[in-house]
Amino acid sequence: MHAPETSAGTQPAENAVETSLYEVRKKIYPRAVSGWFARWRMALVLATQLVFYGLPWLTWNDRPAVLFDLVSRKFYILGFVFWPQDFIFLTVLLIISAYSLFLFTAIAGRLWCGYACPQTVYTEIFMWIERRIEGDRMQRMRLDKGGLDARKFGLKLAKHGAWVALALWTGFTFVGYFTPIRVLGESFMAWTLGPWETFWIFFYGFATYGNAGWMREQVCKYMCPYARFQSVMFDPDTLVITYDAQRGEPRGSRGRKADARAEGLGDCVDCNICVQVCPTGIDIRKGLQYECIGCAACIDGCNQVMDKMGYARGLIRYSTENAVKGHYADSDIRRHVFRPRVLIYTFILLVVVSAFFAGLALRSPLKVDVIRDRGALVRDAGSGLIENVYRLQFINTDENSRRYAVTVSGLAGAQVVLPKPVEVPAATTQSFAVLVRLDPAGLSPGSHPIVFHVVDRDRPEVKTDEKSRFYMR
């Protein structure tokens, strides 16, 4: 914004200050850290990526173990085949995810953000590549401040080359969940990829490269909505990363052998390690901030300093607002975890998860839709009989071909005539014309309720009933 002019409109005001509507991003150079929480974070990074990159390559009944076939509108997940009619299961999964988020956030804050969010996971991977190529924090800072020479150009080229390769492989794997990945690989090698596959490989790869390589903490701070409403899920007994100001203040540097109490100092040596290891660049000593993703890197960094100084660990630790104020023991903190709010979330989550698995266990591999032939409501079948024509659509969600028997009830003497045997291949949908004939003697004009009974010939326990109407003129 420009400085305002004077009343004469010719000279700027004496005390005018030029300001910007947007804060200029200051690049963050997170320092490598080791410790208990860092090991947990790395374990979850490895676990999530093993699942993501590995699942498309697994086979189940001669097909990918996980495949979302959008063209055929079928979703294969291990031994299950889901159809659009199974949308209820997706709804329940979303409910489970929401209540899991509520529960874990109420217990220990942003656990999802700090350990399993894709943004966090890929940022960790990209930073690991960056450290391996360019070095740790100070080396990267010196490299960026220096002029462009052959060494710097080579290091930057190697880093971005590794980032791009990983991003494209990530995009390739993502598309492998929608197109069988072996078929996708063959198409790629033959340069015959379809337009949509090509688009999504590069789009997802570009998003991974941009978010994890360049934007990083900006995604968490400005793009992700979770940071904005997380506070409504917290309460004074939620475990969050906390700086113990009563123990740490007043902070100040000192020698290892110095008597901090005699110098009037707290345990914080003001080394700024907690700031240097933070991936979002905040100072946790200023209190909990919405930018904190709960990765606990500051805890590991501070504990290393406390060990070197010979002080007790836990100056920065997982604790609660009430625990810090009331000086709770660890047993008291654990006792306050199981408060009514957490118990209610847990109970609801258990009920919904139980219902989900019960639904999967009781889910019938047979679905039938009955559609009347509206071109001819009633027609003569000869020998004094009349018939109605129906089209039955069979959905076989089983992994094997199935044979079905069809009968009808509701009208005395009604018979089902099938032009051909009802046999439906594995995981497919087929329609069959079905005739229902009967003697109209004593039958009043109008519509009459009937019920189709469909039974699996090889598994009689698999059956379904569908209502319809029989018309008499």
N, C-alpha and C positions, 0 to 999 in steps of 0.2 A: 504494500500500500504506500502511496506517495504522501509526503508531508503536506499538511494543509497550507494554503496560501494565506497571506495577510489580507487585510481589508482592501488594500490597493490592488491586490491580485497580481503583484509582481515579484514579491520576495517571500520565501518560506518563513513560517513562524520561527521565532528564536529557539523555543524549547520543543520543537516538533521531533518526534522519534519515529523512525521507519520500522514497522513491524510486519510480520508475515502471518497470513491466515493459517499456514500449515507449518508444523514443526519439521525441520530437516532431520532426516534419520541419521543417527550416529551409529556407525557400524560397530557391532558387538563382537568381541573376540573372546569367546568362552574358553576358560582354562580347563585342561584335562584334570579330572579328579577321580580318585579311587576310594572305595569304601563299600560298606554294606549295601547302601541304597543304589550305588552305581552298579554293583553286581546284579542286583535285582532288576534294574533297568535294562542292563545288557541281556539278561536271561529272557526278559519279555520281548526285547527286540528280536532275538534269535528265534523264540517260539512263534511269534506272530509272522515273521517272514518265512519260517519253515512251512507254516500252514499256507500262507498266501502263494508262495512260489511252488510249493510241492503239490497242492491239491489238484491242479489241472492235469498233472501227469499221472495221477492214480487212475486205475481202471476198475470198473465194477460191472460184471456181466457183459464184458466186451464193449463197454462204452465208458466215457469219462465218469469218474466217481461224482464229480460236481459239474453240471452243465446247465446253463440257463438258455434253452433253445427258444429264443423269442419268435423265430419264424414259425415253428410248429406249436408255439404256446405251450411248451412242456418244460418242466424244471426238474432235473434229475439231481437228487441229493442222496448220495450213498445208495441205499436200497429202496428209496422212495421216489415216486414219480408224482409230481404235483401239477395240477391243471389250473386254469383260471377259476374254476369252481371251488378250488381250495384256498381262495383268498383269505378265508377266516384264519388260516394258520399264520399267514404273514401278519395279519392284524394282531394276533396273540403274541407273536415274536416281538413286534414293536412295543406292545404293552410290557412285556418282560424286560426289554431293553430300557424302557423309561423307568420302571420301578427299580431296576438294578442301579441305574444312575442315581435315582433318589436315595436309595439305601446306602450305597458306598460313599456318596457325597455327604450324607448326614453323619456317617461314621468317621470318615477321614478326608474330607475335602475332595480336591480334584485329582483323585487317584487315576481316573481315566486319562486326564490330560497329561499327567506326569509320566505315565508308564506304558499306555497302550494306544493312545491316539495316533493315527497315521502321520499327522503332522510332526508330532514328537518323535516317532519312530524313525521316519525318513530324515528328519533333521539330525538325529543322532548318527545315522549311517553316513550322511553327507559330511558331517563334521569329523567323523572318524577318518574318512578318506582325506579330508583337508589336512588333518593333523599328520597323517602318514606321509603326505607329499610335501607340505609346506612347513611342518613343524608345529610346536605348541604356541601358546599365546604370544609371547614376546617375539618369537621368530616370525610369526605372521604379521605382526604389527610393523616390525622393521622392514619386512619384504614389501609391504604396501606403501610405506613411506619412501622407500628408495625409488630411484629412477628405473625406467624400463631398460633392462639389458638382456643379454641372451639367457642368463640363468633364470631371471624372473619370468621371461616369456615362456621358457621351457616348463617351469613349475606350474604356471597358470594354465598352459595348454594341457599338461598332463592331468591336472585337477579337473578342469572342465571336461576333458575328454572322458575321464572316469565317471563324472557326474552324468554326462549325456548317455553313455553306454548303459549305466544302471537305470536311468530314467526310461530309456527306450525298452530295456528288458522288462521293466515294471509295466509299461504300457502294453507290451506284447503279452505278458502274463495276464493282465486284466482282460484283454480281448479273448484270451484262452478260456475264460469262464463262459463265453457266449458262442464261440466257435471252437470245436474240438482242437486242442492245442497242437496235436500232431498234424492234423490237416492244415492248420494255420502255418505251422512250420514248413510243411511241404510247399504250400502256396508262396510263402516268403522266399524260399530257396529258388522257386521257379519264376519269381517275379510276376505272380498272377493273383496277388492280393486284391480283394474287392475294394471298392471306394470307401465303404463304411468301415471296414476293418482297418484300412490304411489311416483313415481320419482319426479313429479312436486310439490307435497305437500312438500316433504322434501327438494327439491332443492330451491324452493321459500322461504321456512321457513329458510333454512340455509343462503340464501342470505340476508334476513331481519335481522337475528340474527347477522351475521358478519358485515353488513354495518352499522346498527344502534347501535349495542352494542359495537363493537370493532373498526371498521375503522373510523366511524363518519366523522370528518372533513377531513380525508385523501381522502375520496371519492370526496368531493367538491374541494379540493386543487389539486389533482393529477389525478383523474379518469374522472371527469366531464369536457367535452370540453367547456361548456358554459362559464366558468370563463376565458378561454383563449381568446375568441373572443368577449366578452361582450363590450370591450372598443370601438369597431367600431360602436356600437349602441348608444354610449353616445355622447353628445355634451355639450358645456358650459352652456346650459340651461336645462340639465337633472337634476332632483332632485336626489341627492345622500346623503348618510349619511356623514355629514361634521363636522369636529372640527373647531370651530372659533378660529384660532390661534391669531388673532388680539385682541380678548377679553381675551383669556385664558392665554397667555404668558406675562411675564415669569411665569411659574408655580412654586408652592411651597406650603408646608404645613404651616398652621397657625391656630390659635384658632378661634372660632366662632365670638368672639367679636373683633378680630384684624382688624385694618384698612389696608386692602390689598394695597390700593393705596399709603398709607404712607410708607409701607414697599417695595414699588416698585414691587408688585406682581400682576399678572392677576387673573382671576376668577378660574382657574384650581388649585385645592388644591393638585394635584398629589397623589390622593388616589388610583389610579389604578383600581377603580371599573369598568371602561369601559373595561379594559383588563380582569378582573376576570369574567365578565358576558358573554364575547364573546365566542361563541361555536367553533370558529376557532382559538382563542388565539392570535388575532392580536391587535395592539395598533393603534386605529383609529386616534390618535393624530399625527401619522406619515404621515397622508394623506390617500387618497383612495387607497386600495390595492386589487389585484385580488382575494385574499382569502376572502374578505368581501362578505358575502352572503346577506347582506341587511336586516337582521332580526330586526334591530333597538333595540336590547337589550341594547346596550351601551347608547342609548338615554334615555331609562327608568332609567337605573342605574345612569347616570349623573344628570338627573332631580331630583332624590331622594336626591342626595348630595347637589345640588343647593338649594333645599327646606330647608334642614337642616342648611345650611350656611346662608340662608336669601338672596341668590342671585337670579337674574332672571333666569328662565329656558332657555334652548336653546343653552347652550354652545356647546353641540353636538346636531345636529338637521338635519332634511331633508332640504337641501338648494341646490343651484346651484353654479357652479364656478363663473358665472357672478354676481350672487346675493351677494356672499361673497366679491368679489372685489369691486362691485359698491354700497354695503350697501343698497340693494333693500328692500323696504317694502314688506309685505306679498302680497299686491294687485299687486305689480309689478311682483313678482314671478309668481303669478297665470296668469297674462297677458302674460308672456313669455312662459308659458306652451303651449298655443295655437299658436304655430309657424308653418310655412309651412310644415315642416317635419311631425309633429304630425297630421296636418289636412289631408295630403295626405294619411298617413297610415289609419286614421279613415275613409276616404272616400272609399278607396279600401276595407277595412274590411267590411264596411256596404254594399257595392255592392256584395261582395262574400257571405256574410251571407244572404242577400236578395235572391240571386240566389239559395243558398242552400235550403232555406225554400220554395221558389217557386218551385224548382225541386221536393221536397218532396210532396208538395200539388198537383202538376200536374202529379205525378208519377202514371202510369197506373198499376193496379194490375194484368195485363195480358201481358204475353210475349209469342210469338210464333216463333218457328224456323221451316223452311220448308226444308226437306231433300228429294231429289229424290231417288227413288229406282233404283240403277244403274244396278241391275241384269237383268232387262227387261225394256228398254227404252219405247218401244211401244208394245202393244199386242192387239189382237182382243177381243172384248167384246161381239160378236154375234150381229145379227140383223143389220149388216153393220156398227157397231160402233167400234171405237178404243178407247183405254184408256191408260193413264199414271198413274203410281202408285207413291204416295208421302207418306212420313211419317212426320206428323206434331207433333212437340213437344210443349206441352202446359205447361207454368209455371204459376201457380196460386199463387200469393203472398198475396192473401186475407186470412183472418182468417176464412172464411166460404167456404163451397163447392160451386162450380160454374158450370153452364151449358152453353155451347157455341154452336152457330150456325155458320156453315161454308158455304160460297158461293164463287164463282169464277167469274171473269170478264176478258175481253181481247179477247175472242174468242166467236163468235156468236154460240149459241146453246150448250155451254159447261155446263155440269151438274156435280155436286159433289155427289158422292156416299159414304156414311159412313156405314161401316159394323156394327157399334154400336154407340149409342148416346155418344156425347162428354160431359162427366161429370168428373170434376177434383176435388178431395178432397182439403180441406184447406191446403195451404202452401205446395203443393207438385208439382212434375213434372210428367207428363204422356205423352206417345206417342201414336198416333192413326194413323192407316193406312187410307189414303184418296185416292179415285179413282176419276179421272176426265175423263169423257166420252164425245165424240161428234161425229157427222157425218163428215167424212173426205171429203165429196164432196166439191170441190172447194178450198180445203186447199192445199197449196203448200208444198212440202217436206221441211224438216229442222225444226228449232226450232222457236217457237212463244212465245212472252211474255204474261204471264197471271198474275193476281193478286188474291191472296186469301184474303177474307174478313172474319174476325172472330169477332163475336159480342156476348156479354154476353146476354143470353136470359132474365135474370131478371133485368139487368141494361144496357139498350141499349147504354148509354153514354160511357160504357167501351167497346172499340173496337180497333182493330189494323188491318193493312194491310201489307201483305208480298208478295214480288215479287218472281216469279219463271219462268220456261220455260216449254212449252208443245212441245213434239217432235212428228213429223210426218214423216213416212218413204216414 
